[in-house]
Amino acid sequence: MRILFFSSIFPRPYRPNLGIYCFHLCNALAAGGHDVRVVSPRSWLERPRPLDDSLPDPLPGLRELQVDYPGYFYTPGVLRTAYGAFMWASVGKQLKRAIADFRPDSVVSYWAHPDGQTAVRAAGEAGVPSAVMVGGSDVLLLARKAGGRRAKIMSVLRAADAVIAVSNHMRDQLVEYGTPAEKVHVVYRGVDGKLFSPGDKAAARARLGVPAEGKVLVAIGNLVPVKGLDVLLNAAGQLRGRGVQFRLYLVGEGASRGALEAQAASLGLTDVVTFVGAVAQRHLPDWYRAADLTVLSSHSEGIPNVLRESMACGTPFVATRVGGIHEIADDPANRLVSPADPAALADAIATSLASPSALLPNAAHASTWADSAQRVVDVMRPLISSVRRGAAATLPATALAPEPELEGAKPS
């Protein structure tokens, strides 16, 4: 199968963690024998940085994929309903040219708007089936309120031949919004079991420079408002006030870092809260292994892979009861709390630290990326067959007949 993947949320050599799940899916599709080409629009605000070839490859395998990064223009923070038009005007010609050159059997995109709108339009013009993968916030936040952006998103999902959700909760939400149930498919993201696996806690702490003694909490993700890290810091302040001993490591980078550092200082937490910054994925397993508990305080999620990766490394979690997290939280060692509730979050963390328990065997719900890739292929295959049958039905009968062999000709 030949698949063209389109999304602005895809790793760049200088931003290897951006949409890394999209990379893993495409990589798994390629490893499964499928031809994959990626077109990933790059915002005009991005400033590509040259790589230092003397340093390790930030994302092994990225250079083996054929990826184009055309630039696109949009108006930050305003005219959001026009983002699809901006993206089409910016990269539509390049995308159509890539489709003409690559001749894909299908076009798969990630993020409903504007990425999905652009991909579905290009696929429709080329006469190939399309699928839009929704990531979470594009449906759970952007489409929650009635208005122009929601109308755009829902029109994209109606126009796509298939919609791929990352959780049952998201599938149900899409159907509630009016997406036909028969076109919505659930494909869980994969976990790299070779990378994320249990390991020695003391050795992991030593490699990271984390103190060998004491309780360690880790929160991994972008430092942005939807992750609710201000709630986590308030919970940490309450834990400190109760006399609970811990260290908290925030692994990630983002626009909220300055505000969060100021909040940690105002709460008197600078000696127990460490802002680690962005970490390459290959180094994440040690952070899970070093921790007694992974904490996720988000206001909205699909099924975040950080929790599944944490469990794959043997570390339980405390997380907010949002999105599809409840679908993977059935192990007694994991705890769920209401979002935006620092007291409840502090209570759950304190209880887990005071009474630690190991995860049950096979608790990680860890389908592999190969599993995810095969599921995407299973979604697309009948759509491709249907398009081919429709195309064949429109041809004249003579076009369907085999060409007569020339007299005396022999097969070569």
URMOFEN-V211469 format. One line per field, one symbol per residue. phi: phi as a letter, one per 20 degrees, with the letter a starting at -180 (. if undefined). psi: psi as a letter, one per 40 degrees, with the letter a starting at -180 (. if undefined). burial: 1 if it has 24 or more other C-alpha atoms within 12 Angstrom, else 0. A space follows every 50 residues. Layout:
phi = ???
psi = ???
burial = ???
This chain:
phi = .dcedcafebgdgecfeflffffffffffffeneeccdccgdgfefcgdf eeffeggfbgoffeeecdcfecdbdgnclffegfffffffcgffffffff felffbddccnfbegffffffffffemdfccdedeqffdfdfefefqfff fffffffffffbcddebfgfgffffffofggfddcecffecfffeebfbf fffffffemegfdnecdccdqfecgffmfffffffffffffenfeacdde dqcrfeggffffffffemdfecddefnfcfgfefgfffffeebeccdfeb becffgffffffendfcdbfeclegffcdffgfecdcfflcgffffgfff ffffcfbfffgmeflefefffffffffffegffffffffffffeefgffe ffffffgnfcfe
psi = hhhhhhhegiiidegeehfddddddddddddeeihhhhhghhieeighhi iheeiihdghddeeihhigiiiiihheifdeeddddddddeddddddddd ddgidihhihhdhedddddddddddefiiihhhhdcddddddedhiaddd dddddddddidihhieidddddddddeehhdeehihhiiihgdddhiiih dddddddefhhdiihhihhhiigiddefdddddddddddddeehhihhhh hiiideddddddddddefedeehhhdaihideedddddddidhhhhfidh ibhhddddddddeehiihiigibeddeefehdeiiiiiifgddddddddd ddddgiiiiiifeefgiidddddddddddddddddddddddddeiiddde iihiiiheiii.
burial = 11111111111110111111111111111100011111111110000000 00000001100100111111111100000011111111011101110110 01011111111111111111111101111111111111111110000011 11111111111111111111111100101000111111111110011110 10011000010000111111111101111111111111110001111111 11110110011011001010011111011111011111111111111111 11111111111111111111111111111010111111111111111111 01100000100011111111111111101110110010000000000000 000000000000
